[in-house]
Amino acid sequence: MTSAEQVARLLALVPYLQSHPDAELGTTAEVFGISTDQLLEDLNVLWYCGLPGGMPGDLIEIDMDTVAASGKIRLSNAEYLARPMRFTPDEAMSLVVALRAVRELAGGHVGEGIDSALAKLERATGAPSPHVAVAGGSEAVRERLTDAVAAKVVVELDYTGAGLAPSRPRVAPAQLIVRDGFGYLQAWSLERGAWRTYRLDRIGAVRVTGEPVGDIGEPPAFGPGWLEQRPDAAEVTLRLAPEAAWIAEYHPIRALRQVRGGIEVDLLVADAAWLRSLLLRLGRSVQAVVPAEAGAGAREAAAEALAAYGAE
């Protein structure tokens, strides 16, 4: 978890606690999607937050004794943070795009809820609404599948896979998902006795059998996205000084580890020029690159630049 994530959470936590007096520790942690231990760490950080000056009357007050004794959170002296943060234009637009992608697959009450959220966000941003295209098949197919998932009943599909003859698999539908601009159905194949994934735009029709779905468990995690599937994408590990921790906020990373003297991040790289540019931007904050040859381009570019300065 990065410091930026914690700051964003704290700015939302304070207004929440003010509007929920004596909030339960466990319930609050569940609302914010964190553990109770992490929430206690957040509360301890809030003790040191407040208005400039840092005097007792300037800082947020939390009765930690009450938290320890009863699990209830009592916060005071934070009236200046009574309202939660607002989205930045970029954050709001990112959320609009994501909701529009989900809306392509959602129907019924879920679709109505998404439409309501989109209307509010678009009014707040004041920007033209982006068009999002998802290859999600027909609306009738999506609605039937959504209903079947909710009712937990088996369906029969008219399905044409890539390069395959049409088939009519009988499946127990589990969920609809979006990946890289395509909609998919994850379902348990009754004939195969295994999990299968079907592209929605290749499903011609859905027939609901009414047969109840048995105990099929949870579907497996969906496969990787386009970057992970590129054969030329390679994992690179960067060891960075603390001041370069911002990289985790601006670039998709696979893992982040705190190490002595800084952090380590793992990221997939499919473009050597992009990595060279990133390493040059980070400069002396880069402590190590693994594998070492991944940083060769940046070292050569830096040496050429230094040589050019020496020639002047």
C-alpha positions as CSV (number, residue, x, y, z in Angstrom):
1,M,0.0,0.0,0.0
2,T,1.4,3.4,-1.0
3,S,1.4,6.6,1.0
4,A,-0.7,8.3,-1.7
5,E,-3.4,5.6,-1.2
6,Q,-3.3,6.1,2.6
7,V,-3.6,9.9,2.2
8,A,-6.6,9.5,-0.1
9,R,-8.2,7.1,2.4
10,L,-7.6,9.4,5.4
11,L,-9.2,12.4,3.6
12,A,-12.3,10.2,3.1
13,L,-12.2,8.6,6.5
14,V,-12.4,11.9,8.5
15,P,-15.8,13.0,6.9
16,Y,-17.1,9.4,7.3
17,L,-16.3,9.3,11.0
18,Q,-17.9,12.7,11.5
19,S,-21.1,11.6,9.9
20,H,-21.1,8.2,11.8
21,P,-20.5,9.0,15.5
22,D,-19.2,6.0,17.5
23,A,-18.6,4.1,14.3
24,E,-17.6,0.4,14.9
25,L,-14.0,-0.4,14.1
26,G,-14.8,-3.6,12.1
27,T,-17.6,-2.0,10.2
28,T,-15.5,1.0,9.2
29,A,-12.7,-1.2,8.1
30,E,-15.1,-3.2,5.9
31,V,-16.5,0.0,4.4
32,F,-13.0,1.1,3.3
33,G,-11.9,-2.4,2.2
34,I,-9.0,-2.6,4.7
35,S,-8.1,-4.7,7.7
36,T,-8.8,-3.5,11.3
37,D,-5.0,-3.4,11.8
38,Q,-4.6,-1.0,8.9
39,L,-7.5,1.1,10.2
40,L,-5.8,1.4,13.6
41,E,-2.6,2.5,11.8
42,D,-4.7,5.2,9.9
43,L,-6.2,6.4,13.2
44,N,-2.7,6.7,14.7
45,V,-1.6,8.8,11.7
46,L,-4.7,11.1,12.1
47,W,-3.5,12.0,15.6
48,Y,-0.7,14.0,14.0
49,C,-2.9,15.7,11.4
50,G,-4.6,19.0,11.7
51,L,-4.3,22.7,11.1
52,P,-0.9,24.5,10.8
53,G,0.7,25.2,14.1
54,G,0.5,21.7,15.5
55,M,-0.7,22.8,18.9
56,P,-3.2,20.6,20.8
57,G,-6.2,22.6,19.7
58,D,-5.0,22.4,16.1
59,L,-4.8,18.6,15.8
60,I,-7.5,16.0,15.1
61,E,-8.5,14.2,18.3
62,I,-9.4,10.5,18.5
63,D,-10.3,8.7,21.7
64,M,-8.0,5.6,21.3
65,D,-8.8,4.3,24.8
66,T,-12.5,4.0,23.7
67,V,-11.4,2.3,20.5
68,A,-9.3,-0.2,22.4
69,A,-12.1,-0.8,25.1
70,S,-15.2,-0.9,22.9
71,G,-14.2,-0.8,19.3
72,K,-16.0,2.5,18.8
73,I,-14.3,5.4,17.0
74,R,-14.8,8.9,18.4
75,L,-13.3,11.7,16.4
76,S,-13.4,15.4,17.1
77,N,-11.8,18.7,16.3
78,A,-11.9,18.1,12.6
79,E,-14.8,20.2,11.5
80,Y,-12.7,21.7,8.6
81,L,-12.8,18.3,6.9
82,A,-16.5,17.7,7.1
83,R,-16.9,17.1,3.4
84,P,-15.3,14.2,1.5
85,M,-12.9,14.8,-1.3
86,R,-14.1,15.6,-4.8
87,F,-12.8,13.8,-7.9
88,T,-10.3,15.6,-10.0
89,P,-11.3,15.9,-13.7
90,D,-9.0,13.1,-14.7
91,E,-10.3,10.8,-11.9
92,A,-13.9,11.5,-12.8
93,M,-13.3,10.9,-16.5
94,S,-11.5,7.6,-15.8
95,L,-14.5,6.5,-13.7
96,V,-16.9,7.5,-16.5
97,V,-15.0,5.5,-19.0
98,A,-14.9,2.4,-16.7
99,L,-18.6,2.7,-15.9
100,R,-19.4,3.0,-19.6
101,A,-17.5,-0.2,-20.3
102,V,-19.4,-2.0,-17.5
103,R,-22.7,-0.5,-18.7
104,E,-22.2,-2.3,-22.1
105,L,-22.8,-5.6,-20.2
106,A,-25.1,-4.6,-17.4
107,G,-28.8,-4.7,-17.5
108,G,-31.8,-4.5,-15.2
109,H,-31.4,-2.7,-11.9
110,V,-27.6,-2.8,-12.2
111,G,-27.8,-0.9,-15.5
112,E,-30.2,1.7,-14.0
113,G,-27.8,2.3,-11.1
114,I,-24.9,2.7,-13.5
115,D,-26.9,5.2,-15.6
116,S,-27.7,7.2,-12.5
117,A,-24.0,7.3,-11.4
118,L,-22.9,8.3,-14.9
119,A,-25.4,11.1,-15.1
120,K,-24.1,12.6,-11.8
121,L,-20.4,12.2,-12.8
122,E,-21.0,13.7,-16.3
123,R,-22.7,16.7,-14.7
124,A,-19.8,17.1,-12.3
125,T,-17.1,16.9,-14.9
126,G,-18.8,19.2,-17.4
127,A,-16.9,17.4,-20.1
128,P,-18.2,15.7,-23.2
129,S,-19.1,12.1,-22.4
130,P,-16.7,9.6,-24.1
131,H,-17.9,6.8,-26.3
132,V,-16.9,3.4,-25.1
133,A,-17.2,0.4,-27.4
134,V,-17.2,-3.1,-26.0
135,A,-17.7,-6.2,-28.2
136,G,-20.4,-7.6,-26.0
137,G,-22.8,-9.3,-28.3
138,S,-26.5,-8.5,-28.4
139,E,-28.4,-6.9,-25.5
140,A,-30.9,-9.7,-25.5
141,V,-28.1,-12.3,-25.0
142,R,-26.5,-10.2,-22.1
143,E,-29.9,-9.8,-20.4
144,R,-30.7,-13.5,-20.5
145,L,-27.3,-14.4,-19.2
146,T,-27.5,-11.8,-16.4
147,D,-30.9,-13.1,-15.4
148,A,-29.6,-16.7,-15.5
149,V,-26.6,-15.8,-13.3
150,A,-29.0,-14.2,-10.7
151,A,-31.4,-17.1,-10.8
152,K,-28.6,-19.7,-10.7
153,V,-30.0,-21.8,-13.6
154,V,-28.3,-23.7,-16.4
155,V,-28.5,-22.3,-19.9
156,E,-27.8,-23.7,-23.4
157,L,-25.8,-21.5,-25.8
158,D,-25.6,-21.2,-29.6
159,Y,-21.9,-20.6,-29.7
160,T,-19.4,-20.3,-32.6
161,G,-15.8,-20.2,-31.4
162,A,-12.9,-18.9,-33.5
163,G,-12.3,-21.3,-36.3
164,L,-14.7,-23.9,-34.8
165,A,-18.0,-25.3,-35.9
166,P,-21.1,-24.0,-34.2
167,S,-21.9,-25.8,-30.9
168,R,-24.6,-25.8,-28.2
169,P,-22.8,-26.1,-24.9
170,R,-24.9,-26.5,-21.7
171,V,-23.3,-24.4,-19.0
172,A,-23.8,-23.0,-15.5
173,P,-23.2,-19.2,-15.9
174,A,-21.1,-17.6,-13.2
175,Q,-20.3,-14.0,-14.3
176,L,-19.9,-11.5,-17.1
177,I,-16.6,-9.7,-17.4
178,V,-14.8,-7.2,-19.6
179,R,-11.2,-7.5,-20.8
180,D,-9.4,-5.5,-23.5
181,G,-12.6,-4.3,-25.1
182,F,-14.4,-7.7,-25.2
183,G,-17.2,-9.1,-23.0
184,Y,-16.9,-12.6,-21.8
185,L,-19.0,-15.2,-19.9
186,Q,-17.3,-17.4,-17.4
187,A,-19.3,-20.6,-16.9
188,W,-19.0,-24.2,-15.7
189,S,-19.3,-26.5,-18.7
190,L,-21.5,-29.4,-17.8
191,E,-20.2,-31.6,-20.7
192,R,-16.5,-30.9,-20.0
193,G,-16.8,-30.7,-16.2
194,A,-14.5,-27.7,-16.1
195,W,-14.6,-23.9,-16.3
196,R,-14.8,-22.3,-19.7
197,T,-14.8,-18.7,-21.0
198,Y,-17.1,-17.7,-23.9
199,R,-16.9,-14.4,-25.9
200,L,-20.3,-12.7,-25.8
201,D,-20.2,-11.5,-29.4
202,R,-19.9,-15.2,-30.4
203,I,-23.1,-16.3,-28.6
204,G,-26.0,-16.3,-31.0
205,A,-28.7,-17.2,-28.6
206,V,-29.3,-18.3,-25.0
207,R,-32.0,-20.8,-23.9
208,V,-32.7,-21.0,-20.2
209,T,-33.3,-24.6,-19.1
210,G,-34.6,-23.9,-15.6
211,E,-32.3,-26.6,-14.2
212,P,-30.7,-25.3,-11.0
213,V,-27.0,-24.8,-10.9
214,G,-25.3,-27.1,-8.4
215,D,-22.3,-26.4,-6.2
216,I,-19.7,-25.2,-8.8
217,G,-17.6,-22.9,-6.5
218,E,-16.0,-19.7,-7.7
219,P,-14.7,-19.2,-11.2
220,P,-10.9,-18.9,-11.6
221,A,-9.2,-15.6,-12.1
222,F,-9.5,-14.5,-15.7
223,G,-6.5,-14.6,-17.9
224,P,-3.9,-11.8,-18.5
225,G,-4.5,-8.7,-20.5
226,W,-2.9,-7.6,-23.7
227,L,0.4,-6.6,-22.1
228,E,0.9,-9.8,-20.3
229,Q,0.1,-11.8,-23.5
230,R,2.6,-10.0,-25.6
231,P,5.5,-12.4,-26.4
232,D,8.0,-9.5,-26.2
233,A,6.9,-8.3,-22.8
234,A,9.5,-9.0,-20.1
235,E,9.5,-8.5,-16.4
236,V,12.0,-5.9,-15.1
237,T,12.7,-5.2,-11.4
238,L,13.8,-1.7,-10.4
239,R,15.4,-0.9,-7.0
240,L,14.7,2.8,-6.3
241,A,15.4,5.4,-3.8
242,P,12.5,6.6,-1.6
243,E,11.9,9.8,-3.7
244,A,11.1,7.7,-6.7
245,A,8.1,5.9,-5.0
246,W,5.8,8.0,-7.3
247,I,6.4,5.5,-10.0
248,A,3.9,3.2,-8.3
249,E,1.2,5.8,-8.7
250,Y,1.8,6.5,-12.4
251,H,2.7,3.2,-14.0
252,P,1.1,-0.3,-13.8
253,I,3.3,-2.4,-11.6
254,R,3.1,-6.1,-10.7
255,A,4.5,-5.9,-7.2
256,L,6.0,-3.4,-4.8
257,R,8.3,-4.2,-1.9
258,Q,9.8,-2.1,0.8
259,V,13.6,-2.7,1.0
260,R,16.4,-1.2,3.0
261,G,17.1,2.2,1.5
262,G,14.1,2.4,-0.8
263,I,11.6,0.2,-2.7
264,E,11.6,-2.5,-5.4
265,V,9.0,-2.6,-8.1
266,D,8.3,-5.3,-10.7
267,L,6.8,-4.2,-14.0
268,L,6.3,-5.6,-17.5
269,V,8.1,-3.8,-20.3
270,A,7.3,-4.4,-24.0
271,D,9.0,-1.3,-25.3
272,A,12.8,-0.8,-24.7
273,A,12.5,2.9,-25.6
274,W,9.8,3.5,-23.0
275,L,12.0,1.9,-20.3
276,R,15.0,3.9,-21.4
277,S,13.0,7.1,-21.1
278,L,11.7,6.1,-17.7
279,L,15.2,5.3,-16.3
280,L,16.6,8.6,-17.6
281,R,13.8,10.4,-16.0
282,L,14.5,8.7,-12.7
283,G,18.2,9.4,-12.9
284,R,20.2,8.8,-9.7
285,S,17.1,7.5,-8.0
286,V,17.7,4.2,-9.8
287,Q,19.8,2.0,-7.5
288,A,19.7,-1.2,-9.6
289,V,18.0,-2.8,-12.7
290,V,17.3,-6.5,-12.9
291,P,18.2,-7.9,-15.4
292,A,21.1,-5.6,-15.8
293,E,20.9,-5.6,-19.6
294,A,17.5,-4.0,-19.4
295,G,19.2,-0.7,-18.3
296,A,21.9,-0.8,-21.0
297,G,20.0,1.6,-23.3
298,A,19.6,4.2,-20.6
299,R,23.3,3.9,-19.6
300,E,24.4,4.4,-23.2
301,A,22.0,7.4,-23.7
302,A,23.3,9.0,-20.5
303,A,26.9,8.5,-21.5
304,E,26.3,10.0,-24.9
305,A,24.6,13.0,-23.3
306,L,27.5,13.5,-20.8
307,A,30.0,13.2,-23.7
308,A,28.1,15.9,-25.6
309,Y,28.4,18.2,-22.7
310,G,32.2,17.5,-22.5
311,A,32.6,18.3,-26.2
312,E,31.2,21.8,-25.8
